[in-house]
């Protein structure tokens, strides 16, 4: 009976470990998408233990009559699909700021806003240190200019280390 119990424990442990997918300790790169003028973001991911991580993105944009930046932080849970494919989901939020020159042909205008965000995506980790991802991030903004629901779809290209 004791041998059967030990065999069961080893079998459950083997199945648990074989389904686990280690994520990179760190990854840095670009997140290329678009939502209300914020296209390219510098993206950093940090593993927090197990298959959880924190993603921090800094995006900025300049135009003829505006400048802006957006800082987002997303906590993510990562699950292995098969091989190097993972899917992930997360939640978070952030801050941003717009600066408009000659807003509505009247005066300069600045707006700082906060937002909450969700995140769901799929990624592939190559045998060499490259991570490609495609994600969908709905964001709800709280500010004068950014006070609506935005749907951000982006391609991520990151170096893992």
C-alpha positions as CSV (number, residue, x, y, z in Angstrom):
1,X,0.0,0.0,0.0
2,X,2.9,2.3,0.9
3,X,4.5,1.7,-2.5
4,X,1.2,2.4,-4.3
5,X,0.8,5.7,-2.4
6,X,4.4,6.8,-3.3
7,X,3.8,5.9,-6.9
8,X,0.6,8.0,-7.0
9,X,2.4,11.0,-5.4
10,X,5.2,10.7,-8.0
11,X,2.7,10.4,-10.9
12,X,0.8,13.5,-9.8
13,X,4.0,15.4,-9.3
14,X,5.3,14.4,-12.8
15,X,2.0,15.4,-14.4
16,X,2.0,18.8,-12.6
17,X,5.6,19.5,-13.5
18,X,5.2,18.4,-17.2
19,X,2.4,20.9,-17.6
20,X,4.2,23.8,-16.1
21,X,5.8,26.3,-18.4
22,X,8.6,28.4,-17.1
23,X,8.3,32.0,-18.2
24,X,11.4,34.2,-18.6
25,X,12.6,36.1,-15.6
26,X,12.7,39.4,-17.6
27,X,11.7,40.5,-21.0
28,X,12.0,43.9,-22.7
29,X,10.9,45.1,-26.1
30,X,8.2,46.9,-27.9
31,X,4.4,46.7,-27.9
32,X,3.1,47.9,-31.3
33,X,-0.6,48.8,-31.4
34,X,-2.9,51.8,-31.4
35,X,-5.5,53.3,-29.1
36,X,-6.3,57.0,-29.1
37,X,-2.9,58.0,-30.5
38,X,-0.7,55.8,-28.4
39,X,0.9,53.4,-30.8
40,X,4.4,52.2,-29.8
41,X,5.1,51.4,-26.2
42,X,8.4,50.3,-24.5
43,X,7.4,47.2,-22.7
44,X,9.1,45.4,-19.7
45,X,7.9,42.1,-18.1
46,X,9.1,40.8,-14.8
47,X,8.3,37.3,-13.5
48,X,6.9,37.3,-10.0
49,X,7.0,33.6,-9.2
50,X,5.2,30.7,-10.5
51,X,3.5,31.7,-13.8
52,X,2.7,35.2,-12.8
53,X,4.3,38.4,-14.0
54,X,4.1,42.2,-14.0
55,X,4.1,44.1,-17.3
56,X,4.9,47.8,-17.4
57,X,4.5,49.7,-20.6
58,X,5.4,53.3,-21.4
59,X,4.0,54.8,-24.6
60,X,4.3,58.3,-26.0
61,X,3.1,60.1,-29.1
62,X,3.7,63.4,-30.8
63,X,1.7,65.2,-33.5
64,X,1.5,68.6,-35.1
65,X,-0.5,70.0,-32.2
66,X,-0.3,67.5,-29.4
67,X,2.0,65.4,-27.2
68,X,1.2,62.6,-24.9
69,X,2.4,59.8,-22.8
70,X,0.8,56.8,-21.1
71,X,2.2,54.5,-18.3
72,X,0.4,51.1,-17.8
73,X,1.0,48.4,-15.3
74,X,-0.7,45.0,-15.8
75,X,-0.5,41.9,-13.5
76,X,-0.7,38.8,-15.7
77,X,-1.4,35.1,-15.1
78,X,0.2,32.8,-17.8
79,X,-0.9,29.3,-18.8
80,X,0.9,27.0,-21.2
81,X,-1.0,25.8,-24.3
82,X,1.6,23.5,-25.8
83,X,5.3,23.8,-26.4
84,X,6.3,27.4,-26.6
85,X,2.7,28.7,-26.8
86,X,1.2,30.4,-23.8
87,X,-2.0,32.4,-23.2
88,X,-2.3,35.0,-20.5
89,X,-4.9,37.2,-18.9
90,X,-4.4,40.1,-16.5
91,X,-5.7,43.3,-15.0
92,X,-4.2,46.7,-14.1
93,X,-4.3,50.3,-14.8
94,X,-2.2,53.4,-15.3
95,X,-1.8,57.1,-15.9
96,X,-1.4,59.4,-18.9
97,X,-1.3,62.9,-20.0
98,X,-2.2,64.9,-23.2
99,X,-0.9,68.3,-24.1
100,X,-2.7,70.1,-26.9
101,X,-1.5,73.3,-28.6
102,X,-4.3,75.7,-29.8
103,X,-7.1,73.3,-28.7
104,X,-10.2,74.0,-30.7
105,X,-8.5,77.2,-32.1
106,X,-8.7,78.8,-28.6
107,X,-5.9,78.0,-26.2
108,X,-3.4,75.4,-25.0
109,X,-4.9,72.5,-23.1
110,X,-3.5,69.8,-20.8
111,X,-5.4,66.7,-19.5
112,X,-4.1,64.1,-17.1
113,X,-6.1,60.9,-16.9
114,X,-6.2,57.5,-15.2
115,X,-7.5,54.3,-16.6
116,X,-8.2,50.7,-15.6
117,X,-7.4,47.9,-18.1
118,X,-7.8,44.2,-18.7
119,X,-5.5,42.1,-20.9
120,X,-5.8,38.8,-22.7
121,X,-3.4,37.4,-25.3
122,X,-1.4,34.6,-26.8
123,X,2.4,34.4,-27.0
124,X,5.1,32.2,-28.4
125,X,8.5,31.8,-26.8
126,X,11.2,30.7,-29.3
127,X,14.2,28.5,-28.5
128,X,16.4,31.6,-28.7
129,X,15.5,34.6,-26.4
130,X,12.6,36.0,-28.5
131,X,9.0,36.4,-27.4
132,X,6.2,37.3,-29.8
133,X,2.7,38.1,-28.5
134,X,-0.6,39.4,-29.7
135,X,-2.9,40.8,-27.1
136,X,-6.2,42.6,-26.6
137,X,-6.4,45.3,-23.9
138,X,-9.7,47.1,-23.2
139,X,-9.2,50.3,-21.2
140,X,-11.7,52.6,-19.4
141,X,-10.4,56.1,-19.1
142,X,-11.2,58.7,-16.4
143,X,-10.4,62.3,-17.6
144,X,-11.7,65.1,-19.7
145,X,-10.3,64.0,-23.1
146,X,-9.9,60.2,-22.4
147,X,-13.2,59.3,-20.7
148,X,-14.4,56.4,-22.7
149,X,-13.8,52.7,-23.5
150,X,-10.8,52.0,-25.8
151,X,-9.9,48.7,-27.4
152,X,-6.2,48.3,-27.8
153,X,-4.9,45.4,-30.0
154,X,-1.1,45.1,-30.1
155,X,1.8,43.0,-31.3
156,X,4.6,42.5,-28.8
157,X,8.2,41.8,-29.7
158,X,10.5,41.2,-26.6
159,X,14.0,40.0,-25.8
160,X,14.0,37.5,-22.9
161,X,16.8,37.4,-20.3
